[in-house]
Amino acid sequence: MGQIYQLSLPILFGIFVGFGLIFYGVGRLALYTLSRHAARDSLSIPQPAYLGTIATAWALSLGFIAADIWAVNARADHATSLERSAIIHMLRSAEPDVLDSPALATGVETYRRLVATGEWQQGKNVLPRNEVEAALHDISGEIARLARSSAPTSLMSQLVHDFNDLQEARNLRLAVGNTSIDYYKWYLVIFLTLLTAVTIAATHADRPRAGKRALAIYAITASISLWILAIHANPYDGLEELHPSLLYANQKHADLAFEAE
């Protein structure tokens, strides 16, 4: 299932249309079976109020997934903002009128480029890259060299603080990218979606025509809802993905700034 979220938007939409057809097909099969049984024993049909029991569980599971997705996206936004801020502060510290360290500026720029093109754009922030680790090592070495020089203590303290923020933001970004999707929650909501379709069929077993229409409306609603959640599930991949240009400018999809780099 992990490969689904890496597909293009139209293909992903087609897959969830297929899910909708499956939901409808399962409901129709249940409706056909239960309506034949209801013709022989009308007292075996569940009351319409019973539908609310299963449908509520489905709606709650869908709501939990939506809440998790928005929370993960908020964490991703926070990590990006923290990382961009640390980069900007460190580049400012490297300027001639502050610490005058071209090596530090080069190291930070190299780190930002490798993160944007490697960890973020190619790897979708799932795994750390060795070249980024090497860039961090170079930055740490330059900070140690500056600390042994005559650099003011206050400036060095701020630089070390910014470097710690940079590492913390990177760790948070990778954690979000690696654990942003909990597949078991999706399995639960899909199971409850199928169960709700069967429940709709059961409560309409004595009215097959009404049951068909109810199943059609439900299948459309469920598949579109799941598709909308799926395209937002991974903050680093999909329709509303965070672009690595955010490491250069505080503006979503600032592609020109990124390409210029």
C-alpha positions as CSV (number, residue, x, y, z in Angstrom):
1,M,0.0,0.0,0.0
2,G,3.0,2.3,0.5
3,Q,3.4,2.6,-3.3
4,I,-0.1,4.1,-3.7
5,Y,0.9,7.5,-2.2
6,Q,3.8,7.9,-4.7
7,L,1.5,7.7,-7.8
8,S,0.3,10.7,-9.8
9,L,-2.9,12.5,-8.9
10,P,-5.0,11.2,-11.8
11,I,-3.9,7.6,-11.2
12,L,-4.5,7.9,-7.4
13,F,-8.0,9.2,-8.2
14,G,-8.6,6.2,-10.5
15,I,-7.5,3.9,-7.7
16,F,-10.0,5.4,-5.3
17,V,-12.7,5.3,-7.9
18,G,-11.9,1.6,-8.0
19,F,-12.3,1.4,-4.3
20,G,-15.7,3.1,-4.6
21,L,-16.8,0.5,-7.1
22,I,-15.6,-2.2,-4.7
23,F,-17.6,-0.7,-1.9
24,Y,-20.7,-0.5,-4.1
25,G,-20.2,-4.0,-5.4
26,V,-19.8,-5.5,-1.9
27,G,-23.0,-3.6,-0.8
28,R,-24.9,-4.8,-3.8
29,L,-23.9,-8.4,-3.2
30,A,-25.0,-8.1,0.4
31,L,-28.2,-6.4,-0.6
32,Y,-29.0,-9.2,-3.1
33,T,-28.4,-11.9,-0.5
34,L,-30.2,-10.2,2.4
35,S,-33.2,-9.1,0.3
36,R,-33.8,-12.8,-0.6
37,H,-33.6,-13.7,3.0
38,A,-35.9,-10.8,4.0
39,A,-38.5,-12.1,1.6
40,R,-38.8,-15.2,3.7
41,D,-38.3,-13.7,7.1
42,S,-39.1,-10.0,7.3
43,L,-38.5,-9.9,11.1
44,S,-34.7,-10.6,10.5
45,I,-34.1,-7.2,9.0
46,P,-32.2,-4.8,11.3
47,Q,-33.9,-1.6,12.2
48,P,-32.7,1.5,10.4
49,A,-31.4,3.0,13.6
50,Y,-28.8,0.2,13.7
51,L,-27.1,1.8,10.7
52,G,-26.0,4.7,13.0
53,T,-23.9,2.3,15.1
54,I,-21.6,1.2,12.4
55,A,-21.7,4.4,10.4
56,T,-20.6,6.4,13.5
57,A,-17.6,4.1,14.0
58,W,-16.7,4.6,10.3
59,A,-17.1,8.4,10.6
60,L,-15.0,8.5,13.8
61,S,-12.2,6.5,12.2
62,L,-12.2,8.8,9.2
63,G,-12.1,11.8,11.5
64,F,-9.1,10.3,13.5
65,I,-7.2,9.8,10.2
66,A,-8.0,13.4,9.1
67,A,-6.8,14.8,12.5
68,D,-3.6,12.8,12.3
69,I,-3.0,14.1,8.8
70,W,-3.4,17.7,9.7
71,A,-1.2,17.2,12.8
72,V,1.5,15.6,10.7
73,N,1.4,18.5,8.1
74,A,1.6,21.0,11.0
75,R,4.7,19.2,12.3
76,A,6.2,19.3,8.8
77,D,5.6,23.0,8.5
78,H,7.2,23.6,11.9
79,A,10.2,21.5,11.0
80,T,10.7,23.4,7.7
81,S,10.3,26.8,9.4
82,L,12.8,25.9,12.1
83,E,15.4,24.5,9.6
84,R,15.1,27.5,7.3
85,S,15.4,29.9,10.2
86,A,18.6,28.1,11.5
87,I,20.1,28.2,8.0
88,I,19.4,31.9,7.6
89,H,20.9,32.7,11.1
90,M,24.0,30.6,10.4
91,L,24.6,32.3,7.0
92,R,24.2,35.7,8.7
93,S,26.8,34.7,11.4
94,A,29.2,33.7,8.6
95,E,29.1,37.2,7.0
96,P,32.3,39.4,7.1
97,D,30.8,41.9,9.6
98,V,30.1,39.1,12.1
99,L,32.4,36.0,12.2
100,D,33.8,36.4,8.7
101,S,33.9,32.7,7.9
102,P,33.6,31.8,4.2
103,A,34.0,28.1,5.1
104,L,31.0,28.2,7.4
105,A,28.9,29.9,4.6
106,T,30.0,27.3,2.1
107,G,29.2,24.5,4.5
108,V,25.7,25.7,5.2
109,E,25.0,26.4,1.6
110,T,26.2,22.9,0.7
111,Y,24.1,21.4,3.4
112,R,21.0,23.2,2.2
113,R,21.6,22.1,-1.4
114,L,22.2,18.5,-0.5
115,V,19.1,18.4,1.7
116,A,16.9,20.0,-1.0
117,T,18.1,17.8,-3.9
118,G,18.9,14.6,-2.0
119,E,17.0,14.0,1.2
120,W,13.9,16.1,0.2
121,Q,13.4,16.0,-3.5
122,Q,14.7,12.5,-4.3
123,G,14.3,10.6,-1.0
124,K,11.0,12.3,0.2
125,N,12.7,12.8,3.6
126,V,12.4,9.1,4.5
127,L,16.0,8.3,5.1
128,P,19.1,10.3,6.1
129,R,21.8,10.8,3.4
130,N,25.5,10.2,4.1
131,E,26.4,13.3,2.1
132,V,24.2,15.5,4.3
133,E,25.8,13.9,7.4
134,A,29.2,14.8,5.9
135,A,28.1,18.4,5.4
136,L,27.0,18.6,9.0
137,H,30.3,17.2,10.1
138,D,32.1,20.0,8.1
139,I,30.0,22.7,9.7
140,S,30.7,21.3,13.1
141,G,34.4,21.3,12.4
142,E,34.3,24.9,11.3
143,I,32.3,25.9,14.4
144,A,35.0,24.2,16.5
145,R,37.7,26.1,14.7
146,L,35.9,29.4,15.3
147,A,35.5,28.5,19.0
148,R,39.3,28.1,19.3
149,S,39.9,31.5,17.7
150,S,39.3,34.9,19.1
151,A,35.6,34.9,18.1
152,P,33.3,36.6,20.7
153,T,31.7,34.2,23.1
154,S,28.2,35.6,22.6
155,L,28.4,35.1,18.9
156,M,29.7,31.6,19.2
157,S,27.0,30.8,21.7
158,Q,24.4,31.9,19.3
159,L,26.0,30.0,16.4
160,V,26.1,26.8,18.5
161,H,22.4,27.3,19.4
162,D,21.5,27.8,15.7
163,F,23.5,24.6,14.8
164,N,21.6,22.6,17.4
165,D,18.3,24.0,16.0
166,L,19.4,22.9,12.5
167,Q,20.1,19.3,13.6
168,E,16.8,19.2,15.6
169,A,14.8,20.5,12.6
170,R,16.4,17.9,10.4
171,N,15.7,15.1,12.8
172,L,12.1,16.2,13.0
173,R,11.8,16.5,9.2
174,L,13.1,13.0,8.8
175,A,10.9,11.6,11.5
176,V,7.8,13.1,9.9
177,G,8.8,11.8,6.5
178,N,9.5,8.3,7.8
179,T,6.4,7.9,10.0
180,S,3.8,10.2,8.4
181,I,1.5,7.3,7.2
182,D,0.1,4.7,9.6
183,Y,-1.2,2.0,7.3
184,Y,-3.0,0.1,10.0
185,K,-5.3,3.1,10.5
186,W,-6.1,3.0,6.8
187,Y,-6.8,-0.7,7.0
188,L,-9.2,0.0,9.8
189,V,-11.1,2.7,8.0
190,I,-11.3,0.6,4.8
191,F,-12.7,-2.4,6.8
192,L,-15.3,-0.1,8.5
193,T,-16.2,1.3,5.1
194,L,-16.9,-2.2,3.7
195,L,-18.8,-3.0,6.9
196,T,-20.9,0.1,6.6
197,A,-21.8,-0.8,3.1
198,V,-23.0,-4.2,4.3
199,T,-25.0,-2.5,7.1
200,I,-26.7,-0.2,4.6
201,A,-27.7,-3.3,2.6
202,A,-29.0,-5.0,5.7
203,T,-31.2,-2.1,6.8
204,H,-32.6,-1.8,3.2
205,A,-33.1,-5.5,2.6
206,D,-36.9,-5.0,2.4
207,R,-36.4,-2.0,0.0
208,P,-33.8,-3.1,-2.6
209,R,-34.4,-0.1,-4.9
210,A,-33.8,2.4,-2.1
211,G,-30.8,0.3,-1.0
212,K,-29.2,0.5,-4.4
213,R,-29.4,4.3,-4.3
214,A,-28.2,4.5,-0.8
215,L,-25.2,2.4,-1.6
216,A,-24.4,4.5,-4.7
217,I,-24.4,7.7,-2.6
218,Y,-22.4,6.1,0.1
219,A,-19.8,4.6,-2.3
220,I,-19.2,8.1,-3.9
221,T,-19.0,9.8,-0.5
222,A,-16.6,7.3,0.9
223,S,-14.3,7.0,-2.1
224,I,-14.0,10.8,-2.6
225,S,-13.4,11.4,1.2
226,L,-10.6,8.7,1.3
227,W,-9.1,10.2,-1.9
228,I,-9.0,13.7,-0.4
229,L,-7.3,12.4,2.7
230,A,-4.8,10.2,0.7
231,I,-3.5,13.2,-1.3
232,H,-2.7,15.0,1.9
233,A,-1.4,12.0,3.8
234,N,2.3,12.6,3.1
235,P,3.4,16.3,3.5
236,Y,6.5,15.7,1.3
237,D,4.7,14.0,-1.6
238,G,1.4,14.6,-3.3
239,L,-0.9,17.5,-4.3
240,E,-0.1,19.7,-1.3
241,E,3.5,18.6,-0.8
242,L,6.0,21.0,0.9
243,H,8.5,22.0,-1.8
244,P,12.3,22.1,-0.9
245,S,12.3,25.7,-2.1
246,L,10.9,26.5,1.4
247,L,14.5,26.1,2.7
248,Y,15.3,29.2,0.6
249,A,12.2,31.4,0.9
250,N,9.2,31.5,3.2
251,Q,6.8,30.8,0.3
252,K,5.2,27.5,-0.8
253,H,6.3,26.3,-4.2
254,A,8.9,29.1,-4.6
255,D,10.4,27.1,-7.5
256,L,12.3,30.0,-9.0
257,A,14.3,30.5,-5.8
258,F,15.1,26.8,-5.7
259,E,16.0,26.5,-9.3
260,A,18.2,29.6,-9.2
261,E,20.2,27.9,-6.5
